[in-house]
């Protein structure tokens, strides 16, 4: 503790002024960013994977937008340059992180599709970094499935996940109810795609074979998950070998029944323009699944699924010397953002902040899921719905953390204002509490 002229009272005063100014500035910024209907939503930037996958998805269907691709290309190259000190030319999954082979392979592939030459300096750096990390044969399962779609690896490089898993009983060791919602919504449509094994609608004229240390057809043992240990690794490889040989031998009636179950699962949860699971990977797989099943491009399901993908595309104007860019968000985060901003503004205080919080909380109340018993109800059938999701709409998949942060904001607003319990807020809190505890 300091004594003398700069003792605690004076020091506190000196610190309080810039701190108060910073809080006022931050609060003003948040107030200015509130949407007309009362909520907040900010950019949700991930890594280079999602914009790369977007380019690949569009090109799979023969769709090329030179202007948008140029903007995405600038974004991917900027991330590569920004992370060069650690990744050496590759791309990480998060800022400052180590090179990730799967992310790097997709970013490289997207740049090749956009038009970057394989012998361009930045592409040579990327290739060297990927090869030094073991080559594209070290990619994860989802990336290998993407490469198989484009004919870069044989389908035998991808563990078999047949749509017949939709027919497995709940007591079976593997069941959809036993995996996360994210994995479920991504996997179900993907099983149909992996069974149908479609090809791009038109030749791409691009390959990434140079990213492999061993030609894909000669790779005998593709890597398993980092958590896979013996004897499970050997067991799963043996099971996969059997399923690989069974491809094409599944009775047509059984396959048709399984694919119909998968299609029904996706369509029930298509979720309008907020998309399947409200996350990009699931949305993209839904589009591919409908294509595999012969759904015409103008079918409302496909039109809606494409619209959901486009809502995630974000065009950034030129700023601070960075030219115009485009990237694709993995999802949108309005519930989480609105609840956190409400907490921040209640800390800041003031009439303007209080009014903004009130509008934000009203918007949140309108989005409590009370009319859909989502996938969670299979394990808790007697619990009434009452949670909040992360996104604008994702009624089958509310989550505990979003629900908790909203309830805390509602409760804090009432207590901080010294108000009597509001009937609507109290009902929402009670229902949410029952859902979380249940």
C-alpha positions as CSV (number, residue, x, y, z in Angstrom):
1,X,0.0,0.0,0.0
2,X,1.3,3.4,-0.9
3,X,1.7,6.2,1.7
4,X,2.2,9.9,1.5
5,X,0.9,12.1,-1.3
6,X,0.0,9.2,-3.5
7,X,-1.8,7.2,-0.8
8,X,-5.0,5.3,-1.4
9,X,-7.5,8.2,-1.5
10,X,-5.6,10.2,-4.0
11,X,-4.5,7.2,-6.0
12,X,-8.0,5.9,-6.1
13,X,-9.2,9.3,-7.4
14,X,-6.5,9.3,-10.1
15,X,-7.5,5.8,-11.3
16,X,-11.2,6.4,-11.0
17,X,-11.4,9.1,-13.6
18,X,-9.9,7.2,-16.5
19,X,-11.8,4.1,-15.4
20,X,-15.1,5.9,-15.4
21,X,-14.3,7.4,-18.8
22,X,-13.6,4.0,-20.2
23,X,-16.8,2.5,-18.8
24,X,-18.9,5.5,-20.1
25,X,-17.2,5.0,-23.6
26,X,-17.9,1.3,-23.6
27,X,-21.5,1.8,-22.5
28,X,-22.1,4.4,-25.2
29,X,-20.7,2.0,-27.8
30,X,-23.0,-0.8,-26.6
31,X,-26.0,1.6,-26.6
32,X,-25.2,2.6,-30.2
33,X,-25.1,-1.0,-31.3
34,X,-28.5,-2.0,-30.0
35,X,-30.8,-3.3,-32.8
36,X,-34.1,-1.5,-33.4
37,X,-36.0,-4.3,-31.8
38,X,-33.9,-4.2,-28.6
39,X,-31.4,-7.0,-29.0
40,X,-27.6,-7.1,-29.6
41,X,-25.7,-9.3,-32.0
42,X,-22.0,-9.0,-32.8
43,X,-19.7,-10.7,-35.3
44,X,-18.8,-14.3,-34.4
45,X,-15.5,-14.9,-36.1
46,X,-14.0,-18.4,-35.9
47,X,-11.1,-19.5,-38.1
48,X,-10.5,-20.0,-41.8
49,X,-12.3,-23.3,-42.0
50,X,-15.9,-22.0,-42.4
51,X,-15.2,-19.5,-45.2
52,X,-13.1,-22.1,-47.0
53,X,-15.9,-24.7,-46.7
54,X,-18.3,-22.1,-48.1
55,X,-16.2,-21.7,-51.2
56,X,-16.0,-25.4,-51.6
57,X,-19.7,-25.9,-51.1
58,X,-20.6,-23.4,-53.7
59,X,-18.1,-24.8,-56.2
60,X,-19.4,-28.3,-55.6
61,X,-22.6,-27.1,-57.2
62,X,-20.9,-25.2,-60.0
63,X,-21.6,-21.8,-58.4
64,X,-18.9,-19.2,-58.8
65,X,-19.1,-15.6,-57.6
66,X,-15.8,-14.0,-58.6
67,X,-16.3,-10.9,-56.5
68,X,-17.3,-12.6,-53.3
69,X,-14.5,-15.2,-53.7
70,X,-11.9,-12.5,-54.2
71,X,-13.0,-11.0,-50.9
72,X,-12.9,-14.4,-49.1
73,X,-9.5,-15.0,-50.6
74,X,-8.2,-11.7,-49.1
75,X,-9.5,-12.8,-45.7
76,X,-7.9,-16.3,-45.8
77,X,-4.6,-14.8,-47.0
78,X,-4.6,-12.2,-44.3
79,X,-5.2,-14.8,-41.6
80,X,-2.3,-16.9,-43.0
81,X,0.0,-13.8,-42.9
82,X,-1.1,-12.9,-39.4
83,X,-0.4,-16.4,-38.0
84,X,2.8,-16.9,-39.9
85,X,5.1,-16.6,-36.9
86,X,3.6,-19.7,-35.3
87,X,2.0,-21.6,-38.2
88,X,4.8,-21.0,-40.7
89,X,2.4,-20.6,-43.6
90,X,-0.5,-22.7,-42.4
91,X,-3.7,-21.8,-40.5
92,X,-4.7,-22.3,-36.8
93,X,-8.1,-23.0,-35.3
94,X,-7.7,-19.9,-33.1
95,X,-5.6,-16.7,-33.1
96,X,-2.1,-17.5,-31.9
97,X,-2.7,-21.2,-31.9
98,X,-0.6,-23.9,-33.6
99,X,-1.1,-25.0,-37.2
100,X,-4.1,-27.2,-37.7
101,X,-3.8,-29.6,-40.6
102,X,-7.5,-29.9,-41.4
103,X,-8.1,-26.1,-41.3
104,X,-4.9,-25.6,-43.4
105,X,-5.9,-28.1,-46.1
106,X,-9.3,-26.6,-46.5
107,X,-7.9,-23.0,-46.7
108,X,-5.4,-24.1,-49.3
109,X,-8.1,-25.9,-51.3
110,X,-10.3,-22.9,-51.2
111,X,-7.5,-20.6,-52.4
112,X,-6.8,-23.0,-55.2
113,X,-10.5,-22.9,-56.2
114,X,-10.4,-19.1,-56.0
115,X,-7.5,-19.0,-58.4
116,X,-4.3,-18.9,-56.4
117,X,-1.5,-20.7,-58.2
118,X,0.1,-23.7,-56.5
119,X,3.5,-22.1,-57.1
120,X,2.6,-18.7,-55.6
121,X,4.9,-17.9,-52.7
122,X,2.1,-18.0,-50.0
123,X,0.8,-21.3,-51.4
124,X,4.3,-22.8,-51.4
125,X,4.6,-21.8,-47.7
126,X,1.3,-23.3,-46.9
127,X,2.1,-26.5,-48.7
128,X,5.5,-26.8,-46.9
129,X,3.8,-26.2,-43.5
130,X,1.1,-28.9,-44.2
131,X,3.7,-31.4,-45.4
132,X,5.9,-30.7,-42.4
133,X,2.9,-31.5,-40.1
134,X,2.5,-34.9,-41.7
135,X,0.6,-34.0,-44.9
136,X,-3.1,-34.0,-45.7
137,X,-3.4,-37.6,-44.7
138,X,-3.4,-36.3,-41.1
139,X,-6.8,-34.6,-41.6
140,X,-9.7,-35.3,-39.4
141,X,-12.7,-37.4,-40.5
142,X,-14.9,-34.5,-41.6
143,X,-12.1,-33.0,-43.7
144,X,-11.4,-36.4,-45.3
145,X,-15.1,-36.6,-46.1
146,X,-14.9,-33.3,-47.8
147,X,-11.8,-34.4,-49.8
148,X,-13.6,-37.6,-50.8
149,X,-16.5,-35.5,-52.1
150,X,-14.1,-33.8,-54.4
151,X,-12.3,-37.0,-55.4
152,X,-9.1,-36.1,-53.7
153,X,-9.1,-39.2,-51.5
154,X,-11.0,-42.5,-51.9
155,X,-14.1,-43.0,-49.8
156,X,-12.2,-45.9,-48.1
157,X,-10.2,-43.1,-46.4
158,X,-13.4,-42.1,-44.5
159,X,-14.7,-44.2,-41.7
160,X,-18.1,-45.6,-42.7
161,X,-21.1,-44.0,-41.0
162,X,-24.1,-45.5,-42.7
163,X,-27.6,-44.0,-42.5
164,X,-28.7,-47.3,-40.8
165,X,-27.5,-45.8,-37.5
166,X,-30.9,-44.0,-37.6
167,X,-32.5,-47.3,-37.0
168,X,-30.4,-48.4,-34.1
169,X,-32.3,-49.0,-30.8
170,X,-31.6,-46.7,-27.8
171,X,-29.9,-49.5,-25.9
172,X,-27.3,-49.9,-28.6
173,X,-23.8,-48.7,-27.6
174,X,-24.0,-46.0,-30.2
175,X,-27.2,-44.0,-30.5
176,X,-27.8,-40.4,-31.6
177,X,-29.2,-39.5,-28.2
178,X,-25.8,-40.2,-26.7
179,X,-23.9,-37.6,-28.7
180,X,-24.0,-33.8,-28.6
181,X,-26.5,-31.8,-30.6
182,X,-23.7,-30.3,-32.7
183,X,-22.5,-33.8,-33.7
184,X,-26.0,-35.1,-34.2
185,X,-27.1,-32.4,-36.6
186,X,-23.9,-32.6,-38.6
187,X,-23.8,-36.4,-38.7
188,X,-27.3,-37.3,-39.7
189,X,-27.3,-35.6,-43.1
190,X,-23.7,-36.6,-43.6
191,X,-24.6,-40.3,-43.3
192,X,-26.8,-40.0,-46.4
193,X,-24.0,-38.1,-48.3
194,X,-21.4,-40.7,-47.4
195,X,-23.8,-43.5,-48.5
196,X,-24.6,-41.8,-51.9
197,X,-21.0,-40.5,-52.6
198,X,-21.9,-37.7,-55.0
199,X,-19.5,-35.9,-57.3
200,X,-19.2,-32.2,-58.1
201,X,-21.7,-31.1,-60.8
202,X,-18.8,-29.9,-63.0
203,X,-15.1,-30.6,-63.2
204,X,-13.1,-28.2,-61.0
205,X,-9.8,-28.3,-62.7
206,X,-8.1,-28.1,-59.4
207,X,-6.4,-30.7,-57.2
208,X,-4.6,-30.7,-53.9
209,X,-2.8,-34.0,-54.3
210,X,0.5,-32.1,-53.7
211,X,-0.5,-31.8,-50.0
212,X,-0.1,-35.6,-49.4
213,X,3.2,-37.1,-48.4
214,X,1.8,-40.5,-49.5
215,X,-0.6,-40.9,-52.4
216,X,-4.1,-41.2,-50.8
217,X,-4.8,-44.6,-52.5
218,X,-1.6,-46.0,-50.9
219,X,-2.4,-44.9,-47.3
220,X,-3.1,-48.0,-45.3
221,X,-3.9,-46.6,-41.9
222,X,-5.6,-43.2,-41.7
223,X,-5.3,-41.6,-38.3
224,X,-7.8,-42.1,-35.6
225,X,-8.9,-39.6,-33.0
226,X,-6.3,-38.4,-30.5
227,X,-8.3,-40.0,-27.7
228,X,-8.4,-43.4,-29.4
229,X,-6.3,-46.0,-27.6
230,X,-5.9,-49.7,-27.9
231,X,-7.8,-51.9,-28.0
232,X,-10.5,-49.6,-29.2
233,X,-8.4,-48.3,-32.1
234,X,-8.0,-51.9,-33.5
235,X,-11.7,-52.7,-32.8
236,X,-13.0,-49.7,-34.7
237,X,-10.6,-50.3,-37.6
238,X,-11.9,-53.9,-37.8
239,X,-15.5,-52.7,-37.7
240,X,-14.8,-50.2,-40.4
241,X,-13.2,-52.8,-42.6
242,X,-16.4,-54.9,-42.4
243,X,-18.6,-51.8,-43.1
244,X,-16.4,-50.8,-46.0
245,X,-16.8,-54.2,-47.6
246,X,-20.6,-54.0,-46.9
247,X,-21.0,-50.8,-48.9
248,X,-23.3,-51.5,-51.8
249,X,-24.6,-54.7,-50.3
250,X,-27.1,-53.2,-47.9
251,X,-30.6,-54.3,-48.9
252,X,-32.4,-51.5,-50.8
253,X,-35.5,-51.5,-48.6
254,X,-33.4,-51.2,-45.4
255,X,-31.3,-48.4,-46.9
256,X,-34.4,-46.5,-48.2
257,X,-35.9,-46.8,-44.7
258,X,-32.8,-45.4,-43.0
259,X,-32.4,-42.5,-45.5
260,X,-36.1,-41.7,-45.0
261,X,-35.5,-41.5,-41.3
262,X,-32.5,-39.3,-41.7
263,X,-34.4,-37.0,-44.2
264,X,-37.3,-36.7,-41.7
265,X,-35.0,-35.8,-38.9
266,X,-33.4,-33.0,-40.9
267,X,-36.6,-31.7,-42.3
268,X,-38.3,-31.5,-38.9
269,X,-35.3,-29.5,-37.6
270,X,-34.7,-27.4,-40.7
271,X,-35.5,-24.4,-38.6
272,X,-36.4,-21.9,-41.4
273,X,-33.7,-19.5,-42.4
274,X,-31.9,-20.1,-39.1
275,X,-30.9,-23.5,-40.4
276,X,-30.4,-27.0,-39.2
277,X,-28.9,-26.8,-35.7
278,X,-28.3,-23.1,-36.5
279,X,-24.7,-24.0,-37.3
280,X,-22.9,-23.9,-40.6
281,X,-21.6,-27.4,-40.9
282,X,-25.1,-28.9,-40.3
283,X,-26.6,-26.5,-42.8
284,X,-24.1,-27.4,-45.5
285,X,-24.6,-31.1,-44.9
286,X,-28.4,-30.7,-45.1
287,X,-28.0,-29.1,-48.6
288,X,-25.7,-31.9,-49.7
289,X,-28.2,-34.5,-48.3
290,X,-31.2,-33.0,-50.2
291,X,-29.1,-33.0,-53.4
292,X,-28.2,-36.6,-52.9
293,X,-31.8,-37.5,-52.5
294,X,-32.8,-35.8,-55.7
295,X,-34.6,-32.9,-54.2
296,X,-34.8,-30.2,-57.0
297,X,-33.0,-26.9,-56.5
298,X,-36.2,-24.9,-56.3
299,X,-37.8,-27.1,-53.6
300,X,-38.6,-24.9,-50.5
301,X,-36.5,-27.1,-48.3
302,X,-33.3,-26.4,-50.4
303,X,-34.1,-22.8,-51.0
304,X,-34.5,-22.3,-47.2
305,X,-31.4,-24.2,-46.4
306,X,-29.3,-22.1,-48.8
307,X,-30.9,-18.9,-47.3
308,X,-29.8,-20.1,-43.9
309,X,-26.2,-20.4,-45.1
310,X,-26.2,-17.0,-46.7
311,X,-27.3,-15.4,-43.4
312,X,-23.9,-16.4,-42.0
313,X,-21.9,-14.6,-44.7
314,X,-20.5,-11.3,-43.5
315,X,-19.1,-8.6,-45.8
316,X,-16.6,-6.4,-44.1
317,X,-16.0,-2.9,-45.6
318,X,-12.6,-1.5,-45.9
319,X,-11.3,-0.4,-42.5
320,X,-8.0,0.6,-40.9
321,X,-6.0,-0.2,-44.0
322,X,-7.6,-3.6,-44.5
323,X,-9.4,-3.9,-47.8
324,X,-12.9,-5.3,-48.2
325,X,-13.2,-8.8,-47.0
326,X,-15.8,-11.5,-46.6
327,X,-15.9,-14.4,-44.2
328,X,-18.5,-16.8,-43.0
329,X,-19.6,-17.1,-39.3
330,X,-20.1,-20.6,-37.8
331,X,-23.4,-19.3,-36.3
332,X,-25.0,-16.2,-34.9
333,X,-25.1,-15.4,-31.2
334,X,-27.9,-12.9,-30.4
335,X,-29.2,-14.6,-27.2
336,X,-25.8,-14.8,-25.6
337,X,-24.8,-11.3,-26.8
338,X,-28.0,-9.7,-25.5
339,X,-27.8,-11.3,-22.1
340,X,-24.1,-10.4,-21.6
341,X,-24.7,-6.8,-22.8
342,X,-27.6,-6.5,-20.4
343,X,-25.3,-7.5,-17.5
344,X,-22.7,-5.0,-18.6
345,X,-25.1,-2.1,-18.9
346,X,-26.6,-2.9,-15.5
347,X,-23.1,-2.6,-14.1
348,X,-22.6,0.7,-15.9
349,X,-26.0,2.1,-14.8
350,X,-27.8,5.3,-15.8
351,X,-31.2,6.0,-17.3
352,X,-30.2,5.3,-20.9
353,X,-28.6,2.0,-19.9
354,X,-31.6,1.0,-17.8
355,X,-34.0,1.7,-20.7
356,X,-31.8,-0.3,-23.1
357,X,-31.7,-3.2,-20.8
358,X,-35.4,-3.2,-20.4
359,X,-35.8,-3.4,-24.2
360,X,-33.2,-6.1,-24.4
361,X,-34.8,-8.3,-21.7
362,X,-38.2,-7.9,-23.3
363,X,-36.7,-9.2,-26.6
364,X,-35.2,-12.2,-24.7
365,X,-38.5,-13.0,-23.0
366,X,-40.1,-13.3,-26.4
367,X,-37.5,-16.0,-27.4
368,X,-37.9,-18.4,-24.5
369,X,-38.6,-21.8,-26.0
370,X,-41.9,-23.0,-24.4
371,X,-43.7,-24.7,-27.3
372,X,-41.1,-27.3,-28.6
373,X,-39.9,-30.4,-26.7
374,X,-36.6,-30.8,-28.4
375,X,-34.2,-33.7,-28.6
376,X,-33.5,-33.3,-24.9
377,X,-37.1,-34.5,-24.1
378,X,-36.1,-38.1,-25.1
379,X,-34.1,-38.3,-21.9
380,X,-36.4,-36.0,-19.8
381,X,-39.9,-36.6,-21.2
382,X,-41.7,-35.2,-18.3
383,X,-40.0,-31.8,-18.2
384,X,-41.8,-28.9,-19.8
385,X,-39.7,-26.8,-22.2
386,X,-38.4,-23.5,-21.0
387,X,-34.9,-22.8,-22.1
388,X,-33.1,-20.4,-24.4
389,X,-30.8,-21.3,-27.3
390,X,-27.7,-19.5,-28.4
391,X,-29.0,-18.3,-31.8
392,X,-32.1,-16.4,-33.0
393,X,-34.0,-19.7,-33.4
394,X,-33.0,-23.2,-32.5
395,X,-36.0,-24.6,-30.7
396,X,-34.9,-28.2,-30.7
397,X,-31.6,-27.3,-29.0
398,X,-31.8,-24.8,-26.1
399,X,-28.9,-25.0,-23.8
400,X,-28.2,-24.6,-20.1
401,X,-25.6,-21.9,-20.2
402,X,-27.7,-19.5,-22.3
403,X,-30.7,-20.2,-20.2
404,X,-28.7,-19.5,-17.0
405,X,-27.2,-16.2,-18.2
406,X,-30.7,-14.9,-19.3
407,X,-32.3,-15.9,-16.0
408,X,-29.5,-14.2,-14.1
409,X,-30.1,-11.0,-16.1
410,X,-33.8,-11.1,-15.6
411,X,-33.4,-11.6,-11.9
412,X,-30.7,-9.0,-11.6
413,X,-32.7,-6.3,-13.4
414,X,-35.7,-6.8,-11.1
415,X,-33.6,-6.7,-7.9
416,X,-31.3,-3.8,-9.0
417,X,-34.3,-1.7,-9.9
418,X,-35.9,-2.5,-6.5
419,X,-39.1,-3.6,-8.3
420,X,-41.8,-6.0,-7.3
421,X,-41.7,-9.3,-9.1
422,X,-42.9,-8.9,-12.7
423,X,-45.5,-11.6,-13.5
424,X,-44.1,-12.3,-16.9
425,X,-40.4,-12.4,-15.8
426,X,-41.2,-14.5,-12.8
427,X,-43.0,-17.0,-14.9
428,X,-40.1,-17.2,-17.3
429,X,-37.6,-17.6,-14.5
430,X,-39.6,-20.4,-12.8
431,X,-40.1,-22.2,-16.1
432,X,-36.4,-21.9,-17.0
433,X,-35.4,-23.1,-13.6
434,X,-37.6,-26.1,-13.8
435,X,-36.2,-26.9,-17.2
436,X,-32.5,-26.6,-16.1
437,X,-33.0,-28.6,-12.9
438,X,-35.1,-31.2,-14.7
